[in-house]
Amino acid sequence: MNSRPDAHKLGEKSRREHEAGFELLVRSVKDYAIFMLDPEGRVASWNEGAERIKGYSADEIMGKPITIFYSNEVVQSGHVQRELESARQYGRFEDEGWRVRKDGSQFWANVVITALRAPDGELLGFAKVTRDLTERRQAEEQARQLAAEQATRDSALLRSQELAELNSKLQEQAAELKEALDATKEARNAAELSAEAAREAYRELDQFAYIASHDLKAPLRGIGNLVEWLQDDLGEKIEGESIEHMRLLQVRVRRMTALIEGILTYSRAGRQHGSQEQVDTGAVLSEIIDLLNPPEQVRVQWPQRMPTIEAELVPLQQVFMNLIGNAIKFTLAVRPDPAIAIEWRDVNDGVEFAITDNGPGIEPQFHDRIWAMFQTLNRRDDVEGTGIGLSVVKKVVERRGGRVSVESLLGEGATFRFVWPKSTQEDVSHRE
């Protein structure tokens, strides 16, 4: 009858002895800090390992918050509360990081926090096990440093080898450079000779332009003198349309003389850009048409609104005169009703002008050829021309950063376009 109570008492005694033994074991562990925390994170037990690792005695630390083992920065970041919350939620939390001893020094710790719960699930507190891994971390850091130093040495050795190879290549290149310099000196001497020859050619060209313009102006002066003599001799006998014809003749002689003077000036300054001025392109077209004096059946039209652009007047006149003159000349050769239309539009980098005719057209395979010097697609007996006009247009426009193009099919007329680059913002004026 008394066997059961005796067995129960023996079991309780064995359990208490076991718990006491386990507690003694935990308290005597020196390599690990093993201690309990209450549910609020305050120290509830302390072992010898905790005292050795962290520096606090049991009397000093009992009841203190766990935050005492962390730096101010970590505490302020909320990391400590996240550790406890993670252990509370998942039952366990493990981490490695810096912890703080009593004397303020830091050590690298491996930390495991385990939530302790009653059979009914109530949180009783936490068990925390901390191990000092500072020596291991220092060994790892030293190993990483040694590896980095070895990598640096290996890199330096490799770099030394590369530099040796590079030095060898540089020596080879130096020898090649010397040869190139010698060749450059020879080329420079040849270039200087060519430059002197070019300067002599320019001087001869200037002289030719002067003589040619002089020879052109001489007959113009003669025509002007003849008009004045006729007016003096005939006096009041000149009547009706003859008076206007005499006036127009004098005006055109003066314009042609001015144009020749401009071409002479332009030829002398052809190797550099001349001065810019505000040019009313509508007025330029009026003067050019008046100077070309096309037959009555030729219709030349352009918009009432033409742009005023900043440009060199004479080169722009040359471009318009060549393109319009060609359109009139080649269209008259194939039909009695030539129609020339001049259009313009603003583009990103300049103003584009288009001269369209209803003439014979040009086959696409000849579109590049027509811009070359002395190239013409017609026999001299059919259409009089030197084959210079379009090459002059191309050179004048492209030397100022512009571009030229042609759109044409055989028998369907032609459209010649050129873009005159912007210098200043153009504004639009009315044609007078």
C-alpha positions as CSV (number, residue, x, y, z in Angstrom):
1,M,0.0,0.0,0.0
2,N,2.9,2.4,0.7
3,S,4.8,1.5,-2.4
4,R,3.4,4.2,-4.7
5,P,4.0,7.2,-2.4
6,D,7.5,5.9,-1.8
7,A,8.1,5.6,-5.6
8,H,6.7,9.1,-6.1
9,K,8.9,10.6,-3.5
10,L,11.9,8.8,-5.1
11,G,10.9,10.3,-8.5
12,E,10.6,13.8,-7.2
13,K,13.9,13.5,-5.4
14,S,15.6,12.2,-8.6
15,R,14.2,15.0,-10.7
16,R,15.3,17.6,-8.2
17,E,18.7,16.1,-8.1
18,H,18.8,16.1,-11.9
19,E,17.7,19.7,-12.1
20,A,20.3,20.7,-9.5
21,G,23.0,18.9,-11.4
22,F,22.0,20.5,-14.7
23,E,21.9,23.9,-13.1
24,L,25.3,23.3,-11.6
25,L,26.6,22.2,-15.0
26,V,25.3,25.4,-16.6
27,R,26.7,27.6,-13.9
28,S,30.1,26.0,-14.2
29,V,30.4,26.3,-18.0
30,K,33.2,28.8,-18.7
31,D,33.5,28.8,-22.5
32,Y,29.9,30.0,-23.1
33,A,27.8,32.7,-21.5
34,I,24.6,30.9,-20.7
35,F,21.9,32.9,-18.9
36,M,18.2,33.4,-18.7
37,L,16.1,36.5,-19.6
38,D,12.6,37.3,-18.3
39,P,9.9,38.1,-20.9
40,E,10.9,41.8,-20.9
41,G,14.5,41.0,-21.7
42,R,16.1,41.4,-18.2
43,V,18.8,39.1,-17.0
44,A,17.3,36.4,-14.7
45,S,20.3,34.0,-14.3
46,W,24.1,34.2,-14.8
47,N,26.9,31.6,-15.2
48,E,30.7,31.6,-14.9
49,G,31.1,31.8,-18.7
50,A,28.9,34.9,-18.8
51,E,31.0,36.5,-16.1
52,R,34.2,35.6,-17.8
53,I,33.1,36.7,-21.3
54,K,31.1,39.8,-20.4
55,G,32.9,40.9,-17.2
56,Y,29.9,41.3,-15.0
57,S,29.4,39.4,-11.7
58,A,25.9,37.9,-11.0
59,D,25.2,40.6,-8.4
60,E,26.0,43.4,-10.9
61,I,24.0,42.1,-13.8
62,M,20.9,40.5,-12.4
63,G,17.7,42.4,-13.4
64,K,19.6,44.5,-15.9
65,P,18.2,44.9,-19.5
66,I,19.8,43.0,-22.3
67,T,20.6,46.3,-24.1
68,I,23.6,46.7,-21.7
69,F,25.5,44.3,-23.9
70,Y,25.1,46.4,-27.1
71,S,26.5,49.7,-28.4
72,N,24.4,52.8,-28.3
73,E,24.1,52.8,-32.1
74,V,22.8,49.2,-32.2
75,V,20.3,49.9,-29.4
76,Q,19.0,53.1,-31.1
77,S,18.5,51.2,-34.3
78,G,16.0,48.8,-32.6
79,H,18.1,45.7,-33.4
80,V,17.9,44.3,-29.8
81,Q,14.1,44.4,-29.8
82,R,14.0,42.7,-33.2
83,E,16.2,39.9,-31.8
84,L,13.8,39.2,-29.0
85,E,10.7,39.6,-31.2
86,S,12.1,37.1,-33.7
87,A,12.8,34.6,-31.0
88,R,9.3,35.2,-29.5
89,Q,7.7,34.7,-33.0
90,Y,9.8,31.9,-34.4
91,G,11.1,30.2,-31.2
92,R,14.7,30.8,-32.0
93,F,17.1,33.6,-33.2
94,E,20.8,33.3,-34.1
95,D,23.2,36.1,-35.0
96,E,26.8,37.1,-35.1
97,G,28.0,40.6,-34.3
98,W,29.9,43.0,-31.9
99,R,28.9,43.0,-28.3
100,V,30.1,45.2,-25.4
101,R,31.9,44.1,-22.2
102,K,31.7,45.8,-18.8
103,D,35.0,47.6,-19.4
104,G,33.6,49.0,-22.7
105,S,35.7,46.8,-25.0
106,Q,34.0,44.9,-27.8
107,F,34.1,41.2,-28.8
108,W,32.7,39.3,-31.7
109,A,29.9,37.0,-30.5
110,N,27.8,34.2,-31.8
111,V,24.4,34.5,-30.1
112,V,21.5,32.0,-29.9
113,I,18.3,33.1,-28.2
114,T,15.6,30.5,-27.5
115,A,12.1,31.3,-26.3
116,L,11.0,29.4,-23.2
117,R,7.3,28.6,-22.9
118,A,5.0,26.8,-20.4
119,P,3.0,23.8,-21.6
120,D,0.1,26.1,-22.2
121,G,2.2,28.3,-24.5
122,E,2.8,31.2,-22.1
123,L,6.1,32.9,-22.6
124,L,8.3,32.3,-19.5
125,G,11.4,34.1,-20.9
126,F,14.4,33.4,-23.0
127,A,17.6,31.3,-22.8
128,K,20.6,33.0,-24.4
129,V,23.9,31.4,-25.2
130,T,26.8,33.6,-26.3
131,R,30.2,32.5,-27.5
132,D,33.2,34.7,-27.9
133,L,34.5,34.2,-31.4
134,T,36.9,37.2,-31.4
135,E,40.0,35.1,-31.9
136,R,38.3,33.2,-34.8
137,R,37.3,36.4,-36.4
138,Q,40.8,37.9,-36.0
139,A,42.2,34.7,-37.5
140,E,39.8,35.1,-40.4
141,E,40.7,38.7,-40.9
142,Q,44.4,37.9,-40.8
143,A,43.8,35.1,-43.4
144,R,41.9,37.6,-45.6
145,Q,44.7,40.1,-45.2
146,L,47.3,37.5,-46.0
147,A,45.2,36.5,-49.0
148,A,44.9,40.1,-50.1
149,E,48.6,40.7,-49.7
150,Q,49.4,37.5,-51.7
151,A,46.9,38.7,-54.4
152,T,48.7,42.1,-54.4
153,R,52.1,40.4,-54.8
154,D,50.8,38.2,-57.5
155,S,49.2,41.2,-59.2
156,A,52.5,43.2,-58.9
157,L,54.4,40.3,-60.4
158,L,52.0,40.0,-63.2
159,R,52.1,43.8,-63.7
160,S,55.9,43.7,-63.7
161,Q,55.8,41.1,-66.5
162,E,53.3,43.2,-68.4
163,L,55.4,46.2,-68.0
164,A,58.4,44.3,-69.3
165,E,56.4,43.3,-72.3
166,L,55.1,46.8,-72.7
167,N,58.6,48.2,-72.5
168,S,59.7,45.9,-75.3
169,K,56.8,46.9,-77.4
170,L,57.5,50.6,-76.7
171,Q,61.0,50.2,-77.9
172,E,59.7,48.6,-81.1
173,Q,57.2,51.4,-81.5
174,A,59.9,54.0,-80.8
175,A,61.9,52.6,-83.7
176,E,58.8,52.6,-85.9
177,L,58.1,56.2,-84.7
178,K,61.6,57.3,-85.7
179,E,61.0,55.9,-89.1
180,A,57.6,57.6,-89.3
181,L,59.1,60.9,-88.2
182,D,61.7,60.7,-90.9
183,A,59.0,60.0,-93.4
184,T,57.0,62.9,-91.9
185,K,59.8,65.3,-92.4
186,E,60.1,64.2,-96.0
187,A,56.3,64.6,-96.4
188,R,56.4,68.0,-94.7
189,N,59.1,69.2,-97.1
190,A,57.0,68.0,-100.0
191,A,53.9,69.7,-98.5
192,E,55.8,73.0,-98.1
193,L,56.8,72.7,-101.8
194,S,53.2,72.0,-102.7
195,A,52.0,74.9,-100.6
196,E,54.3,77.2,-102.3
197,A,53.1,75.9,-105.6
198,A,49.5,76.4,-104.5
199,R,50.3,80.0,-103.4
200,E,51.8,80.7,-106.8
201,A,48.8,79.2,-108.4
202,Y,46.5,81.4,-106.3
203,R,48.6,84.5,-107.3
204,E,48.2,83.6,-110.9
205,L,44.5,83.0,-110.4
206,D,44.1,86.4,-108.8
207,Q,45.9,87.9,-111.7
208,F,43.7,86.1,-114.2
209,A,40.6,87.2,-112.4
210,Y,41.7,90.8,-112.4
211,I,42.6,90.6,-116.1
212,A,39.4,88.8,-117.0
213,S,37.2,91.3,-115.1
214,H,39.1,94.2,-116.6
215,D,38.4,92.7,-120.1
216,L,34.8,92.2,-119.2
217,K,34.4,95.7,-117.8
218,A,36.0,97.4,-120.9
219,P,33.1,96.5,-123.3
220,L,30.6,97.4,-120.6
221,R,32.1,100.8,-120.3
222,G,31.9,101.1,-124.1
223,I,28.2,100.2,-124.1
224,G,27.6,102.7,-121.3
225,N,29.4,105.4,-123.3
226,L,27.5,104.6,-126.5
227,V,24.2,105.0,-124.6
228,E,25.3,108.4,-123.3
229,W,26.4,109.4,-126.8
230,L,23.1,108.3,-128.3
231,Q,21.2,110.3,-125.7
232,D,23.4,113.3,-126.4
233,D,23.1,113.0,-130.2
234,L,19.5,112.2,-130.4
235,G,18.3,114.3,-127.5
236,E,14.5,114.9,-127.7
237,K,14.3,112.7,-130.7
238,I,14.2,109.7,-128.3
239,E,10.5,109.1,-127.6
240,G,8.1,106.6,-126.1
241,E,9.5,103.2,-125.1
242,S,13.0,104.1,-126.4
243,I,13.5,106.4,-123.3
244,E,12.7,103.5,-121.0
245,H,14.9,101.1,-123.0
246,M,17.8,103.5,-122.7
247,R,17.3,103.7,-119.0
248,L,17.1,100.0,-118.5
249,L,20.2,99.5,-120.6
250,Q,22.1,101.9,-118.4
251,V,20.8,100.2,-115.2
252,R,21.8,96.8,-116.4
253,V,25.2,98.0,-117.5
254,R,25.8,99.3,-114.0
255,R,24.5,96.1,-112.4
256,M,26.7,94.0,-114.6
257,T,29.7,96.1,-113.7
258,A,28.9,95.9,-110.0
259,L,28.6,92.1,-110.3
260,I,31.9,91.8,-112.1
261,E,33.5,93.9,-109.3
262,G,31.9,91.6,-106.7
263,I,33.2,88.5,-108.4
264,L,36.7,90.0,-108.6
265,T,36.6,90.8,-104.9
266,Y,35.2,87.4,-104.1
267,S,37.9,85.6,-106.1
268,R,40.6,87.4,-104.2
269,A,38.9,86.5,-100.9
270,G,37.9,83.1,-102.0
271,R,40.1,81.3,-99.5
272,Q,38.3,82.9,-96.5
273,H,34.7,83.9,-95.8
274,G,33.8,87.5,-96.5
275,S,31.7,89.8,-94.3
276,Q,28.1,89.0,-93.5
277,E,25.2,91.3,-94.1
278,Q,21.4,91.1,-94.0
279,V,20.3,90.0,-97.4
280,D,16.7,90.2,-98.6
281,T,16.5,87.1,-100.9
282,G,13.4,88.5,-102.5
283,A,15.2,91.6,-103.7
284,V,18.2,89.4,-104.8
285,L,15.8,87.4,-107.0
286,S,14.3,90.5,-108.5
287,E,17.7,91.9,-109.5
288,I,18.9,88.5,-110.9
289,I,15.7,88.1,-113.0
290,D,16.1,91.7,-114.2
291,L,19.7,91.0,-115.1
292,L,19.0,87.7,-116.8
293,N,16.2,89.4,-118.8
294,P,14.5,86.2,-119.9
295,P,12.1,86.2,-122.9
296,E,8.5,87.1,-122.2
297,Q,7.3,83.5,-122.4
298,V,9.4,82.5,-119.5
299,R,7.5,82.6,-116.2
300,V,9.6,82.8,-113.0
301,Q,7.6,82.8,-109.8
302,W,8.5,82.9,-106.1
303,P,6.5,83.5,-102.9
304,Q,5.6,87.1,-101.8
305,R,7.3,86.3,-98.5
306,M,11.0,85.5,-98.9
307,P,13.5,85.3,-96.0
308,T,16.0,87.9,-95.0
309,I,19.2,86.0,-94.0
310,E,22.6,86.9,-92.8
311,A,24.9,85.9,-95.7
312,E,27.7,87.0,-98.0
313,L,25.8,88.8,-100.8
314,V,28.0,88.0,-103.9
315,P,28.3,84.2,-103.3
316,L,24.6,83.9,-102.7
317,Q,24.0,85.9,-105.9
318,Q,26.3,83.5,-107.8
319,V,24.3,80.5,-106.6
320,F,20.9,81.9,-107.5
321,M,22.1,83.2,-110.9
322,N,23.7,79.9,-111.9
323,L,20.7,77.8,-110.9
324,I,18.0,80.1,-112.3
325,G,20.0,80.8,-115.5
326,N,20.4,77.1,-116.1
327,A,16.7,76.4,-115.6
328,I,15.8,79.1,-118.1
329,K,18.4,78.0,-120.6
330,F,17.8,74.3,-120.6
331,T,14.0,74.6,-120.5
332,L,13.9,77.0,-123.4
333,A,15.9,74.5,-125.5
334,V,13.0,71.9,-125.3
335,R,9.7,73.8,-124.9
336,P,8.2,77.3,-125.6
337,D,6.6,77.8,-122.2
338,P,9.3,77.5,-119.5
339,A,8.0,77.8,-116.0
340,I,10.5,78.3,-113.1
341,A,9.2,78.1,-109.5
342,I,11.4,79.1,-106.5
343,E,10.4,77.9,-103.0
344,W,12.0,78.1,-99.6
345,R,11.6,76.5,-96.2
346,D,13.3,76.7,-92.8
347,V,15.3,73.6,-91.8
348,N,17.2,72.8,-88.6
349,D,20.6,74.1,-89.8
350,G,19.7,76.7,-92.3
351,V,17.3,77.9,-95.0
352,E,16.6,75.5,-98.0
353,F,15.9,77.0,-101.4
354,A,14.5,75.0,-104.3
355,I,14.5,76.0,-108.0
356,T,12.1,73.8,-110.0
357,D,11.7,73.8,-113.8
358,N,9.6,72.0,-116.4
359,G,12.5,71.3,-118.6
360,P,14.0,68.1,-120.1
361,G,14.9,66.5,-116.8
362,I,18.0,64.5,-115.9
363,E,18.4,60.7,-115.7
364,P,19.3,59.5,-112.1
365,Q,22.6,58.0,-113.2
366,F,23.8,61.5,-114.1
367,H,22.8,63.2,-110.9
368,D,26.4,63.1,-109.5
369,R,28.1,63.8,-112.7
370,I,26.4,67.2,-113.3
371,W,28.2,68.8,-110.2
372,A,31.7,68.1,-111.6
373,M,33.8,70.8,-113.3
374,F,33.2,71.2,-117.1
375,Q,30.5,68.5,-117.2
376,T,27.4,69.0,-119.3
377,L,24.9,66.5,-120.6
378,N,24.1,68.5,-123.8
379,R,26.1,69.2,-127.0
380,R,27.5,72.7,-127.2
381,D,25.6,73.2,-130.4
382,D,22.3,72.4,-128.7
383,V,22.7,74.4,-125.5
384,E,25.5,76.9,-125.0
385,G,27.3,76.3,-121.7
386,T,30.7,75.9,-120.1
387,G,29.8,73.2,-117.6
388,I,31.2,75.3,-114.7
389,G,28.0,76.8,-113.2
390,L,26.9,73.8,-111.1
391,S,30.4,73.1,-109.9
392,V,30.6,76.7,-108.7
393,V,27.3,76.3,-106.9
394,K,28.4,73.2,-105.1
395,K,31.8,74.7,-104.1
396,V,30.3,78.0,-102.8
397,V,27.5,76.3,-100.8
398,E,29.6,73.5,-99.3
399,R,32.5,75.7,-98.3
400,R,30.0,77.5,-96.1
401,G,28.8,74.3,-94.5
402,G,25.7,73.9,-96.7
403,R,24.7,71.2,-99.1
404,V,23.3,70.8,-102.6
405,S,21.1,68.1,-104.2
406,V,19.0,67.5,-107.3
407,E,15.7,65.6,-107.8
408,S,14.8,64.8,-111.4
409,L,13.7,62.2,-113.9
410,L,14.1,62.3,-117.7
411,G,11.3,64.3,-119.3
412,E,9.8,65.5,-116.0
413,G,11.8,68.6,-115.2
414,A,14.3,69.1,-112.3
415,T,14.4,70.5,-108.8
416,F,17.8,71.9,-107.6
417,R,18.0,72.4,-103.8
418,F,20.6,74.1,-101.7
419,V,20.7,74.8,-97.9
420,W,22.3,78.1,-96.9
421,P,23.5,77.7,-93.3
422,K,22.2,80.0,-90.6
423,S,24.5,82.6,-89.1
424,T,21.9,84.7,-87.3
425,Q,18.2,84.2,-87.0
426,E,16.5,85.1,-90.2
427,D,13.2,87.1,-90.4
428,V,10.7,87.2,-93.2
429,S,10.1,90.3,-95.4
430,H,7.8,91.1,-98.3
431,R,9.1,91.1,-101.8
432,E,8.9,94.6,-103.3
